[in-house]
Amino acid sequence: GERALVSKSGDGHFWGRGTAGSRTVEFLIDSGATTTAISKESAEALGLEVDRSGMPLVVETANGLVNAWPSTVPELVIGNIVMRDLPVLVTDVPGSVNLLGMNWLSRLKGWQVDGRVMTLTP
């Protein structure tokens, strides 16, 4: 498909609007995050099944250690880019930011930042 362009926002970050089914969720595109992470609220809004059968994964974030639980987003669309069966971690932190991590970025053919524009190549 065609490349997707994401402009840098006023806060200095690149934000992507993702849709899963009929729901829309904002994601911070974070090359420093190993795995895509979403908030409990976003997981509920997207109707994701979260595996809480075992011990939570403890992940280190910019805000310290948090508990997270594995899940999968069946289909996530950002711009014209469609990703299927994307593993995610669902955090227990209320109102936390949703992050698109390297497990999402590494599925792309390429990505780059040139000034205030991020180019995502599917």
DSSP file with accessible surface (Angstrom, degrees, kcal/mol):
  #  RESIDUE AA STRUCTURE BP1 BP2  ACC     N-H-->O    O-->H-N    N-H-->O    O-->H-N    TCO  KAPPA ALPHA  PHI   PSI    X-CA   Y-CA   Z-CA
    1    1 A G              0   0  105      0, 0.0     2,-0.1     0, 0.0    80,-0.1   0.000 360.0 360.0 360.0-175.7    0.0    0.0    0.0
    2    2 A E        -     0   0  155      1,-0.1    78,-0.1    78,-0.1     2,-0.0  -0.400 360.0 -96.6 -79.0 157.7    0.9    3.6    0.1
    3    3 A R        -     0   0  155    118,-0.1     2,-0.4    -2,-0.1   118,-0.2  -0.343  32.9-135.3 -69.5 152.2    3.0    5.2    2.8
    4    4 A A  E     -A  120   0A  10    116,-2.6   116,-3.1    75,-0.1     2,-0.5  -0.919  12.6-150.6-109.7 138.4    1.4    6.9    5.7
    5    5 A L  E     -A  119   0A 120     -2,-0.4     2,-0.5   114,-0.2   114,-0.2  -0.925   9.4-170.3-111.0 133.2    2.5   10.3    6.9
    6    6 A V  E     -A  118   0A  17    112,-2.7   112,-3.1    -2,-0.5     2,-0.2  -0.988  14.2-143.2-124.2 122.9    2.2   11.4   10.5
    7    7 A S  E     -A  117   0A  88     -2,-0.5     8,-0.6   110,-0.2   110,-0.2  -0.598  26.0-105.8 -85.6 145.2    3.0   15.0   11.5
    8    8 A K  B     -C   14   0B  64    108,-3.0     6,-0.2    -2,-0.2    -1,-0.1  -0.475  39.3-133.2 -66.5 134.5    4.7   15.8   14.8
    9    9 A S    >   -     0   0   35      4,-3.2     3,-2.2    -2,-0.2    -1,-0.1  -0.308  27.8 -94.4 -84.3 174.5    2.2   17.2   17.3
   10   10 A G  T 3  S+     0   0   85      1,-0.3    -1,-0.1     2,-0.1    -2,-0.1   0.735 123.6  61.1 -61.0 -23.7    2.6   20.3   19.4
   11   11 A D  T 3  S-     0   0   88      2,-0.2    -1,-0.3     1,-0.0     3,-0.1   0.427 119.3-108.4 -85.8   3.4    3.9   18.2   22.3
   12   12 A G  S <  S+     0   0   39     -3,-2.2     2,-0.2     1,-0.3    -2,-0.1   0.499  83.7 109.6  87.4   4.2    6.8   17.0   20.1
   13   13 A H        -     0   0   90     -6,-0.1    -4,-3.2    17,-0.0     2,-0.6  -0.692  69.5-119.1-110.7 164.3    5.5   13.5   19.7
   14   14 A F  B     -C    8   0B  21     15,-0.4    15,-2.9    -2,-0.2     2,-0.4  -0.917  31.8-168.6-103.0 119.8    4.1   11.5   16.8
   15   15 A W  E     -D   28   0C  77     -2,-0.6     2,-0.4    -8,-0.6    13,-0.2  -0.929   4.2-162.7-112.6 133.6    0.5   10.4   17.4
   16   16 A G  E     -D   27   0C   3     11,-3.2    11,-2.9    -2,-0.4     2,-0.7  -0.938  14.9-138.0-115.7 136.8   -1.4    7.9   15.3
   17   17 A R  E     -D   26   0C 162     -2,-0.4    62,-0.7     9,-0.2     2,-0.3  -0.853  28.3-168.2 -92.6 118.1   -5.1    7.4   15.3
   18   18 A G  E     -DE  25  78C   1      7,-3.4     7,-3.2    -2,-0.7     2,-0.4  -0.826  10.1-157.1-108.9 148.0   -5.9    3.7   15.2
   19   19 A T  E     -DE  24  77C  49     58,-2.2    58,-2.6    -2,-0.3     2,-0.4  -0.972   9.7-178.9-123.1 140.1   -9.1    1.9   14.5
   20   20 A A  E >  S-D   23   0C  12      3,-2.2     3,-1.9    -2,-0.4     2,-0.3  -0.966  72.8 -37.6-134.1 114.8  -10.0   -1.6   15.5
   21   21 A G  T 3  S-     0   0   76     -2,-0.4    25,-0.1     1,-0.2     0, 0.0  -0.497 125.8 -28.4  65.5-128.3  -13.5   -2.6   14.5
   22   22 A S  T 3  S+     0   0  113     -2,-0.3     2,-0.3    -3,-0.1    -1,-0.2   0.362 118.8  97.8-100.9   7.1  -15.6    0.5   14.9
   23   23 A R  E <   -D   20   0C 138     -3,-1.9    -3,-2.2    23,-0.1     2,-0.4  -0.730  58.3-150.2-101.3 146.8  -13.5    2.0   17.7
   24   24 A T  E     +D   19   0C  80     -2,-0.3     2,-0.4    -5,-0.2    -5,-0.2  -0.936  15.4 178.8-116.6 136.6  -10.9    4.6   17.4
   25   25 A V  E     -D   18   0C  12     -7,-3.2    -7,-3.4    -2,-0.4     2,-0.3  -0.997  24.8-128.1-137.3 139.5   -7.9    4.9   19.8
   26   26 A E  E     -D   17   0C  70     -2,-0.4    72,-0.4    -9,-0.2     2,-0.4  -0.713  26.3-166.7 -87.5 137.5   -5.0    7.4   19.9
   27   27 A F  E     -D   16   0C   2    -11,-2.9   -11,-3.2    -2,-0.3     2,-0.5  -0.987  19.8-138.1-126.7 135.5   -1.5    5.9   20.0
   28   28 A L  E     -Df  15  99C  22     70,-3.1    72,-2.9    -2,-0.4     2,-0.7  -0.792  27.5-131.2 -82.9 123.8    1.9    7.5   20.7
   29   29 A I  E     - f   0 100C  13    -15,-2.9     2,-0.5    -2,-0.5   -15,-0.4  -0.730  34.2-179.7 -81.2 115.0    4.4    6.1   18.2
   30   30 A D    >   -     0   0   51     70,-2.7     3,-1.7    -2,-0.7    72,-0.3  -0.873  26.1-177.4-129.3  99.3    7.3    5.1   20.5
   31   31 A S  T 3  S+     0   0   66     -2,-0.5    -1,-0.1     1,-0.3    71,-0.1   0.636  87.3  64.1 -70.8 -10.0   10.4    3.5   19.0
   32   32 A G  T 3  S+     0   0   66     69,-0.1     2,-0.5    70,-0.0    -1,-0.3   0.531  85.7  86.2 -88.1  -6.0   11.7    3.2   22.6
   33   33 A A    <   -     0   0   14     -3,-1.7    69,-3.4    67,-0.2    70,-0.2  -0.834  64.4-157.0 -97.2 128.8    8.9    0.8   23.6
   34   34 A T  S    S+     0   0  114     -2,-0.5    69,-1.2    67,-0.2     2,-0.3   0.925  77.8  26.9 -67.5 -44.0    9.6   -2.9   22.8
   35   35 A T  S    S-     0   0   49     67,-0.2     2,-0.2    66,-0.1    -1,-0.1  -0.896  89.0-102.2-124.7 148.3    5.9   -3.9   22.8
   36   36 A T        -     0   0    0     51,-0.5    53,-2.2    -2,-0.3     2,-0.4  -0.488  42.9-167.6 -65.8 132.3    2.7   -2.1   22.0
   37   37 A A  E     -hG  89  99C  18     62,-1.7    62,-3.3    51,-0.2     2,-0.3  -0.984   8.4-176.1-129.5 136.6    0.9   -1.2   25.2
   38   38 A I  E     -h   90   0C   0     51,-2.6    53,-2.6    -2,-0.4    60,-0.1  -0.934  28.4-103.7-130.7 157.1   -2.6    0.0   25.7
   39   39 A S  E  >  -h   91   0C   5     -2,-0.3     4,-2.5    57,-0.3     5,-0.2  -0.323  29.7-114.2 -75.0 159.0   -4.6    1.1   28.7
   40   40 A K  H  > S+     0   0   87     51,-0.8     4,-2.4    53,-0.4     5,-0.2   0.902 118.4  53.6 -57.0 -42.6   -7.2   -1.1   30.4
   41   41 A E  H  > S+     0   0   83      1,-0.2     4,-2.5     2,-0.2    -1,-0.2   0.910 109.2  47.3 -61.8 -42.8   -9.9    1.5   29.3
   42   42 A S  H  > S+     0   0   17      2,-0.2     4,-2.3     1,-0.2    -1,-0.2   0.904 110.1  52.9 -66.8 -40.3   -8.8    1.2   25.6
   43   43 A A  H  X>S+     0   0    3     -4,-2.5     5,-2.5     2,-0.2     4,-0.5   0.916 111.3  46.7 -60.4 -42.1   -8.7   -2.6   25.8
   44   44 A E  H ><5S+     0   0  126     -4,-2.4     3,-1.0     1,-0.2    -2,-0.2   0.922 111.2  51.2 -65.4 -43.1  -12.3   -2.6   27.1
   45   45 A A  H 3<5S+     0   0   44     -4,-2.5    -1,-0.2     1,-0.3    -2,-0.2   0.859 112.3  47.1 -62.4 -34.6  -13.4    0.0   24.4
   46   46 A L  H 3<5S-     0   0   25     -4,-2.3    -1,-0.3    -5,-0.1    -2,-0.2   0.511 111.4-123.1 -84.4  -5.7  -11.9   -2.2   21.7
   47   47 A G  T <<5 +     0   0   61     -3,-1.0    -3,-0.2    -4,-0.5     2,-0.2   0.802  49.6 169.5  70.3  30.1  -13.5   -5.4   23.2
   48   48 A L      < -     0   0   23     -5,-2.5     2,-0.5    -6,-0.2    -1,-0.2  -0.482  36.3-126.2 -77.5 145.1  -10.2   -7.2   23.6
   49   49 A E        -     0   0  178     23,-0.3    23,-0.5    -2,-0.2     2,-0.5  -0.796  26.5-157.5 -86.4 126.8   -9.9  -10.4   25.6
   50   50 A V        -     0   0   41     -2,-0.5     2,-1.1    21,-0.1    21,-0.2  -0.931  13.0-133.8-111.9 127.2   -7.2  -10.0   28.2
   51   51 A D        +     0   0   85     19,-2.3     3,-0.2    -2,-0.5    -2,-0.0  -0.688  38.5 157.1 -83.3 100.3   -5.5  -13.0   29.6
   52   52 A R        +     0   0  101     -2,-1.1    -1,-0.1     1,-0.1    -2,-0.0   0.047  39.9 108.9-107.7  24.3   -5.4  -12.5   33.4
   53   53 A S  S    S+     0   0  105      2,-0.1    -1,-0.1     0, 0.0     2,-0.1   0.747  80.3  30.0 -75.4 -23.8   -5.1  -16.2   34.2
   54   54 A G  S    S-     0   0   46     -3,-0.2     0, 0.0     1,-0.2     0, 0.0  -0.330 107.7 -52.2-116.3-160.3   -1.5  -16.1   35.3
   55   55 A M        -     0   0  170     -2,-0.1    -1,-0.2     1,-0.1    -2,-0.1  -0.511  63.1-106.9 -75.1 146.9    0.8  -13.6   37.0
   56   56 A P        -     0   0   32      0, 0.0     2,-0.4     0, 0.0    13,-0.2  -0.339  29.2-112.9 -70.3 156.0    1.0  -10.2   35.4
   57   57 A L  E     -I   68   0C  85     11,-2.9    11,-2.5    -2,-0.0     2,-0.6  -0.730  26.0-139.4 -81.9 136.8    4.1   -9.1   33.5
   58   58 A V  E     -I   67   0C  90     -2,-0.4     2,-0.4     9,-0.2     9,-0.2  -0.912  26.0-173.6-101.2 118.2    5.9   -6.3   35.2
   59   59 A V  E     -I   66   0C  37      7,-2.7     7,-2.3    -2,-0.6     2,-0.5  -0.888  23.1-126.2-116.9 146.7    7.1   -3.8   32.7
   60   60 A E  E     +I   65   0C 169     -2,-0.4     2,-0.2     5,-0.2     5,-0.2  -0.787  35.5 173.3 -92.3 125.2    9.3   -0.8   33.1
   61   61 A T  E >   -I   64   0C  52      3,-2.2     3,-1.9    -2,-0.5   -28,-0.0  -0.704  51.5 -94.3-119.6 176.3    7.8    2.4   31.8
   62   62 A A  T 3  S+     0   0  108      1,-0.3     3,-0.1    -2,-0.2    -2,-0.0   0.757 128.9  49.7 -61.6 -22.7    8.8    6.1   31.9
   63   63 A N  T 3  S-     0   0  158      1,-0.4    -1,-0.3     0, 0.0     2,-0.2   0.163 123.4 -96.7-102.5  16.0    6.6    6.3   35.0
   64   64 A G  E <   -I   61   0C  32     -3,-1.9    -3,-2.2     2,-0.0    -1,-0.4  -0.572  69.2 -17.3 105.4-167.0    8.0    3.3   36.7
   65   65 A L  E     +I   60   0C 126     -5,-0.2     2,-0.3    -2,-0.2    -5,-0.2  -0.576  62.4 175.7 -80.8 136.6    7.1   -0.4   37.0
   66   66 A V  E     -I   59   0C  20     -7,-2.3    -7,-2.7    -2,-0.3     2,-0.3  -0.965  31.6-111.6-137.9 153.7    3.5   -1.4   36.1
   67   67 A N  E     -I   58   0C  71     -2,-0.3    25,-1.8    -9,-0.2     2,-0.3  -0.663  37.7-177.9 -81.4 142.5    1.6   -4.6   35.8
   68   68 A A  E     -IJ  57  91C   0    -11,-2.5   -11,-2.9    -2,-0.3    23,-0.2  -0.977  14.6-151.5-143.2 153.0    0.5   -5.6   32.3
   69   69 A W  E     - J   0  90C  27     21,-2.1    21,-3.1    -2,-0.3   -17,-0.1  -0.961  25.5-109.4-127.5 141.5   -1.4   -8.5   30.8
   70   70 A P  E     + J   0  89C  54      0, 0.0   -19,-2.3     0, 0.0     2,-0.3  -0.388  45.5 148.4 -74.1 147.3   -1.1  -10.1   27.3
   71   71 A S  E     - J   0  88C  13     17,-2.0    17,-2.5   -21,-0.2     2,-0.4  -0.920  34.1-127.3-157.5 178.4   -3.7   -9.6   24.6
   72   72 A T  E     - J   0  87C  67    -23,-0.5   -23,-0.3    -2,-0.3     3,-0.1  -0.998   8.4-142.1-139.1 134.1   -4.0   -9.5   20.8
   73   73 A V  E     - J   0  86C   2     13,-2.7    13,-2.4    -2,-0.4    12,-0.2  -0.874  14.5-152.4 -91.8 116.2   -5.6   -6.8   18.6
   74   74 A P  E    S+     0   0C  84      0, 0.0    11,-2.0     0, 0.0     2,-0.3   0.894  78.3   0.2 -58.8 -40.5   -7.1   -8.8   15.7
   75   75 A E  E     - J   0  84C  74      9,-0.3     2,-0.4    10,-0.1   -54,-0.2  -0.934  64.2-175.6-153.5 126.0   -6.8   -5.9   13.3
   76   76 A L  E     - J   0  83C   2      7,-3.0     7,-2.8    -2,-0.3     2,-0.5  -0.992   7.8-163.5-125.0 126.7   -5.4   -2.4   13.8
   77   77 A V  E     +EJ  19  82C  34    -58,-2.6   -58,-2.2    -2,-0.4     2,-0.5  -0.950   9.9 177.3-114.3 123.9   -5.6    0.2   11.1
   78   78 A I  E >  S-EJ  18  81C   5      3,-2.5     3,-2.6    -2,-0.5     2,-0.3  -0.982  70.5 -45.1-124.1 114.1   -3.4    3.3   11.3
   79   79 A G  T 3  S-     0   0   61    -62,-0.7   -60,-0.1    -2,-0.5   -75,-0.1  -0.479 124.9 -26.0  62.3-121.8   -3.8    5.5    8.2
   80   80 A N  T 3  S+     0   0   68     -2,-0.3     2,-0.5   -78,-0.1    -1,-0.3   0.231 116.0 107.0-104.3  12.0   -3.8    3.1    5.3
   81   81 A I  E <   - J   0  78C   4     -3,-2.6    -3,-2.5   -80,-0.1     2,-0.5  -0.828  51.0-165.0 -98.7 124.3   -1.7    0.5    7.2
   82   82 A V  E     - J   0  77C  63     -2,-0.5     2,-0.4    -5,-0.2    -5,-0.2  -0.933   5.3-174.7-111.5 123.7   -3.4   -2.6    8.4
   83   83 A M  E     - J   0  76C  11     -7,-2.8    -7,-3.0    -2,-0.5     2,-0.4  -0.974   8.6-157.7-116.5 135.6   -1.8   -4.9   11.0
   84   84 A R  E     + J   0  75C 146     -2,-0.4    -9,-0.3    -9,-0.2   -11,-0.0  -0.868  66.8   6.4-114.0 147.1   -3.4   -8.2   12.0
   85   85 A D  E    S-     0   0C 106    -11,-2.0    -1,-0.2    -2,-0.4   -10,-0.1   0.918  76.7-177.9  52.9  54.3   -3.0  -10.2   15.1
   86   86 A L  E     - J   0  73C   0    -13,-2.4   -13,-2.7    -3,-0.3    -1,-0.2  -0.735  22.5-133.7 -87.5 116.0   -0.8   -7.6   16.9
   87   87 A P  E     + J   0  72C  62      0, 0.0   -51,-0.5     0, 0.0     2,-0.3  -0.486  34.1 175.0 -66.3 137.2    0.4   -8.7   20.3
   88   88 A V  E     - J   0  71C   4    -17,-2.5   -17,-2.0    -2,-0.2     2,-0.5  -0.925  29.8-129.5-136.7 163.0   -0.2   -6.0   23.0
   89   89 A L  E     -hJ  37  70C  25    -53,-2.2   -51,-2.6    -2,-0.3     2,-0.6  -0.969  18.7-146.9-112.9 132.7    0.2   -5.6   26.7
   90   90 A V  E     -hJ  38  69C   1    -21,-3.1   -21,-2.1    -2,-0.5   -51,-0.2  -0.892  17.0-147.8-101.8 119.3   -2.7   -4.1   28.6
   91   91 A T  E     -hJ  39  68C  11    -53,-2.6   -51,-0.8    -2,-0.6   -23,-0.2  -0.569  14.1-141.9 -89.0 152.6   -1.6   -2.0   31.5
   92   92 A D        +     0   0   57    -25,-1.8   -24,-0.1    -2,-0.2    -1,-0.1   0.373  67.1 115.2 -88.9   2.3   -3.5   -1.6   34.8
   93   93 A V  S >  S-     0   0   54    -26,-0.3     3,-1.6     1,-0.1   -53,-0.4  -0.630  71.9-121.5 -78.4 119.0   -2.6    2.1   35.0
   94   94 A P  T 3  S+     0   0  103      0, 0.0    -2,-0.1     0, 0.0    -1,-0.1  -0.363  89.6   0.8 -61.6 134.2   -5.8    4.2   34.7
   95   95 A G  T 3  S+     0   0   65      1,-0.2   -56,-0.0    -2,-0.0    -2,-0.0   0.668  91.1 162.9  67.0  18.5   -5.8    6.6   31.9
   96   96 A S    <   -     0   0   31     -3,-1.6   -57,-0.3     1,-0.1     2,-0.2  -0.253  43.4 -97.5 -69.9 161.5   -2.4    5.6   30.7
   97   97 A V        -     0   0   77    -59,-0.1     2,-0.4     1,-0.1    -1,-0.1  -0.514  31.6-123.3 -78.3 141.5   -1.2    6.5   27.2
   98   98 A N        -     0   0   15    -72,-0.4   -70,-3.1    -2,-0.2     2,-0.4  -0.745  30.3-158.6 -84.3 131.4   -1.4    3.9   24.4
   99   99 A L  E     -fG  28  37C  36    -62,-3.3   -62,-1.7    -2,-0.4     2,-0.8  -0.941  17.5-150.2-117.5 132.4    1.9    3.2   22.8
  100  100 A L  E     -f   29   0C   0    -72,-2.9   -70,-2.7    -2,-0.4   -67,-0.2  -0.901  35.7-170.8 -93.6 110.8    2.7    1.7   19.4
  101  101 A G    >>  -     0   0    0     -2,-0.8     4,-2.2   -72,-0.2     3,-1.6  -0.160  39.2 -77.4 -96.2-169.3    6.0    0.0   20.1
  102  102 A M  H 3> S+     0   0   64    -69,-3.4     4,-3.0     1,-0.3     5,-0.2   0.762 121.7  67.9 -64.4 -25.5    8.7   -1.7   18.1
  103  103 A N  H 34 S+     0   0   33    -69,-1.2    -1,-0.3   -70,-0.2     4,-0.1   0.800 110.2  37.7 -66.9 -22.0    6.7   -4.9   17.6
  104  104 A W  H X4 S+     0   0    0     -3,-1.6     3,-1.3     2,-0.1     4,-0.4   0.898 118.0  48.0 -86.0 -50.0    4.4   -2.7   15.4
  105  105 A L  H >< S+     0   0    1     -4,-2.2     3,-1.5     1,-0.3    -2,-0.2   0.859 105.4  59.5 -60.7 -35.6    7.1   -0.6   13.8
  106  106 A S  T 3< S+     0   0   82     -4,-3.0    -1,-0.3     1,-0.3    -3,-0.1   0.671  95.3  63.7 -72.4 -13.7    9.2   -3.7   12.9
  107  107 A R  T <  S+     0   0  110     -3,-1.3    -1,-0.3    -5,-0.2    -2,-0.2   0.620  88.7  90.1 -80.4 -12.9    6.4   -5.1   10.8
  108  108 A L  S <  S-     0   0   15     -3,-1.5     3,-0.1    -4,-0.4   -27,-0.0  -0.463  84.9-126.3 -78.3 156.9    6.7   -2.1    8.5
  109  109 A K  S    S-     0   0  180     12,-1.8     2,-0.3     1,-0.3    -1,-0.1   0.866  86.8 -32.1 -66.7 -34.7    8.9   -2.2    5.5
  110  110 A G  E     -B  121   0A  26     11,-1.7    11,-3.2     2,-0.0     2,-0.3  -0.974  53.0-160.8-174.3 163.2   10.4    1.0    6.9
  111  111 A W  E     +B  120   0A  91     -2,-0.3     2,-0.3     9,-0.2     9,-0.2  -0.977  14.6 171.6-152.6 149.1    9.9    4.2    8.8
  112  112 A Q  E     -B  119   0A 116      7,-1.9     7,-3.0    -2,-0.3     2,-0.5  -0.988  25.5-132.9-155.4 158.7   11.8    7.4    9.1
  113  113 A V  E     +B  118   0A  69     -2,-0.3     2,-0.5     5,-0.2     5,-0.2  -0.973  18.7 179.0-117.3 128.4   11.5   10.9   10.6
  114  114 A D  E >   -B  117   0A 123      3,-2.8     3,-1.5    -2,-0.5     2,-0.4  -0.915  64.7 -57.7-128.9 101.1   12.4   13.9    8.5
  115  115 A G  T 3  S-     0   0   54     -2,-0.5     0, 0.0     1,-0.2     0, 0.0  -0.483 122.4 -10.8  66.6-116.7   11.9   17.1   10.4
  116  116 A R  T 3  S+     0   0  145     -2,-0.4  -108,-3.0    -3,-0.1     2,-0.4   0.215 121.7  82.0-102.2  14.1    8.3   17.2   11.6
  117  117 A V  E <   -AB   7 114A  52     -3,-1.5    -3,-2.8  -110,-0.2     2,-0.5  -0.979  57.9-158.0-127.0 129.6    7.0   14.3    9.5
  118  118 A M  E     -AB   6 113A   9   -112,-3.1  -112,-2.7    -2,-0.4     2,-0.5  -0.915  13.2-154.4 -99.8 129.0    7.2   10.6   10.2
  119  119 A T  E     -AB   5 112A  14     -7,-3.0    -7,-1.9    -2,-0.5     2,-0.5  -0.921   5.7-164.7-107.2 125.1    6.9    8.4    7.1
  120  120 A L  E     -AB   4 111A   0   -116,-3.1  -116,-2.6    -2,-0.5    -9,-0.2  -0.953   2.6-163.2-111.3 122.2    5.6    4.8    7.6
  121  121 A T  E       B   0 110A  40    -11,-3.2   -12,-1.8    -2,-0.5   -11,-1.7  -0.922 360.0 360.0-110.8 113.4    6.1    2.4    4.7
  122  122 A P              0   0   53      0, 0.0   -14,-0.1     0, 0.0  -119,-0.0  -0.228 360.0 360.0 -72.4 360.0    4.0   -0.7    4.8
